[in-house]
Amino acid sequence: MIDSPLLTGISIKARRALAAPARQACLRALSTQPTPTGVADLTDPILQPPNAQTPQPPSIFTANAKPGTRRKRPAAPDTTVQDYHRALDLKQQLGRVGSRVERTYRPADVFLNPPGPKDVTLELLMASQAHMGHHTSLWNPANARYIYGVRQGIHIISLEQTAAHLRRAARVVEEVAYRGGLILFVGTRPGQTQIVTQAARMSRACHLFTKWTPGSITNSEVILNGMQMQMLDEHDEPIEGFHRHLNERRPLVPDLVVCLNPLENYVLLHECSLVNVPTIGVVDTNTEPTWVTYAIPANDDSLRCLAVVGSVLGRAGEAGHLRRLDDAKKGSVAWQTPLDVQKFMEIERQNAEKDAMKEARNPGHDSLSNDGERGQKKAAADSLSQEFPQIADFNSSSSR
């Protein structure tokens, strides 16, 4: 027979084995923590969702604070006076430390004392960066005679060529101004406005710093129709009596054009070549030198260089203008009256002579008012012939 205590122990072990939960060997093999056997614990970080946060116990302030109240920060003390005195102390201690820029360069400063053609030196051109050309890959082979060499992939312009061509251009501007010609300074790049206006002011010329209107020279009768003009004598004083002629004649075209940036004004230079107007231009290593009549090999991208070129040409025009006025005071006129003006004066004189002959044949036919008008016409014709002595040469040549 089997002992009863032994049977009791076996039955207890059997009941424990039947009451034990099923083993999860797969989950235990993948996890390093024991698998819970009861109800899922929500505080377990493995079983919580990724965005869930563990609730924190309320702080003492939140637990004891009344609803609707906020924590107030203590007011910061006002230190304005202390900061002001501290800044004054730093200014006294560090006031002399560092550097101060007293004078800065401006391209228009050269016009305070503009150099003339006699002041052109290689040192002045070197300081104004006139020798700096463009990259060797952008050069124009026609400018090979103006290039001194290459440095760090950039063409270097010969300053001897620049000085010689600048003096030649200044001589041309001076002679055109002495002959009473109309000079036009053109510069349309940013920063060239003051350079162009100052050069035109010195030489008593015209200037253009905006976009050129195509056809202003070749089609001036349409584009410049209605522009005001006036007739001047050898002393640059206005003359009356040419209103009808000024209303009928074609607009004026310049006798010389000075262009600081030929690349952007090819249309202007082409129109000048069509009507045989001489041109002066600053030619860089990437510019076509045949676009202008008188080329000045220099750096057209430097405002300092263009200011020197503009001041030299402006001084040359001023010298020619003053020389012409001095000769006019001495009775010498260096220019001739235009042919269309001479023809107009000759027609006016013939009309005045015809009126005088009619009056001589019929002394009492016209009224006193007509006599006064004819007298005024004759006096005006006589005054014109005295102010323009070149009309006698025109009459003699036309009669022959």
Rosetta blueprint (number, residue, H / E / L):
1 M L
2 I L
3 D L
4 S H
5 P H
6 L H
7 L H
8 T H
9 G H
10 I H
11 S H
12 I H
13 K H
14 A H
15 R H
16 R H
17 A H
18 L H
19 A H
20 A L
21 P L
22 A L
23 R L
24 Q L
25 A H
26 C H
27 L H
28 R H
29 A H
30 L H
31 S L
32 T L
33 Q L
34 P L
35 T L
36 P L
37 T L
38 G L
39 V L
40 A L
41 D L
42 L L
43 T L
44 D L
45 P L
46 I L
47 L L
48 Q L
49 P L
50 P L
51 N L
52 A L
53 Q L
54 T L
55 P L
56 Q L
57 P L
58 P L
59 S L
60 I H
61 F H
62 T H
63 A H
64 N H
65 A L
66 K L
67 P L
68 G L
69 T L
70 R L
71 R L
72 K L
73 R L
74 P L
75 A L
76 A L
77 P L
78 D L
79 T L
80 T H
81 V H
82 Q H
83 D H
84 Y H
85 H H
86 R H
87 A H
88 L H
89 D H
90 L H
91 K H
92 Q H
93 Q H
94 L H
95 G L
96 R L
97 V L
98 G L
99 S L
100 R L
101 V L
102 E L
103 R L
104 T L
105 Y L
106 R L
107 P H
108 A H
109 D H
110 V H
111 F H
112 L H
113 N L
114 P L
115 P L
116 G L
117 P H
118 K H
119 D H
120 V L
121 T L
122 L H
123 E H
124 L H
125 L H
126 M H
127 A H
128 S L
129 Q L
130 A L
131 H L
132 M E
133 G E
134 H E
135 H E
136 T H
137 S H
138 L H
139 W L
140 N L
141 P H
142 A H
143 N H
144 A H
145 R H
146 Y H
147 I E
148 Y E
149 G E
150 V E
151 R E
152 Q L
153 G L
154 I E
155 H E
156 I E
157 I E
158 S L
159 L H
160 E H
161 Q H
162 T H
163 A H
164 A H
165 H H
166 L H
167 R H
168 R H
169 A H
170 A H
171 R H
172 V H
173 V H
174 E H
175 E H
176 V H
177 A H
178 Y H
179 R L
180 G L
181 G L
182 L L
183 I E
184 L E
185 F E
186 V E
187 G L
188 T L
189 R L
190 P L
191 G L
192 Q L
193 T H
194 Q H
195 I H
196 V H
197 T H
198 Q H
199 A H
200 A H
201 R H
202 M H
203 S L
204 R L
205 A L
206 C E
207 H E
208 L E
209 F L
210 T L
211 K L
212 W L
213 T L
214 P L
215 G L
216 S L
217 I L
218 T L
219 N L
220 S H
221 E H
222 V H
223 I H
224 L L
225 N L
226 G L
227 M L
228 Q L
229 M L
230 Q L
231 M L
232 L E
233 D L
234 E L
235 H L
236 D L
237 E L
238 P E
239 I L
240 E L
241 G L
242 F L
243 H H
244 R H
245 H H
246 L H
247 N H
248 E H
249 R L
250 R L
251 P L
252 L L
253 V L
254 P L
255 D L
256 L E
257 V E
258 V E
259 C E
260 L L
261 N L
262 P H
263 L H
264 E H
265 N H
266 Y H
267 V H
268 L H
269 L H
270 H H
271 E H
272 C H
273 S H
274 L H
275 V L
276 N L
277 V L
278 P L
279 T E
280 I E
281 G E
282 V E
283 V E
284 D L
285 T L
286 N L
287 T L
288 E L
289 P H
290 T H
291 W H
292 V L
293 T L
294 Y E
295 A E
296 I E
297 P E
298 A L
299 N L
300 D L
301 D L
302 S L
303 L H
304 R H
305 C H
306 L H
307 A H
308 V H
309 V H
310 G H
311 S H
312 V H
313 L H
314 G H
315 R H
316 A H
317 G H
318 E H
319 A H
320 G H
321 H H
322 L H
323 R H
324 R H
325 L H
326 D H
327 D H
328 A H
329 K H
330 K L
331 G L
332 S L
333 V L
334 A L
335 W L
336 Q L
337 T L
338 P L
339 L H
340 D H
341 V H
342 Q H
343 K H
344 F H
345 M H
346 E H
347 I H
348 E H
349 R H
350 Q H
351 N H
352 A H
353 E H
354 K H
355 D H
356 A H
357 M H
358 K H
359 E H
360 A H
361 R H
362 N L
363 P L
364 G L
365 H L
366 D L
367 S L
368 L H
369 S H
370 N H
371 D H
372 G H
373 E H
374 R H
375 G H
376 Q H
377 K H
378 K H
379 A H
380 A H
381 A H
382 D H
383 S H
384 L H
385 S H
386 Q H
387 E H
388 F L
389 P L
390 Q H
391 I H
392 A H
393 D H
394 F H
395 N H
396 S H
397 S H
398 S H
399 S H
400 R L
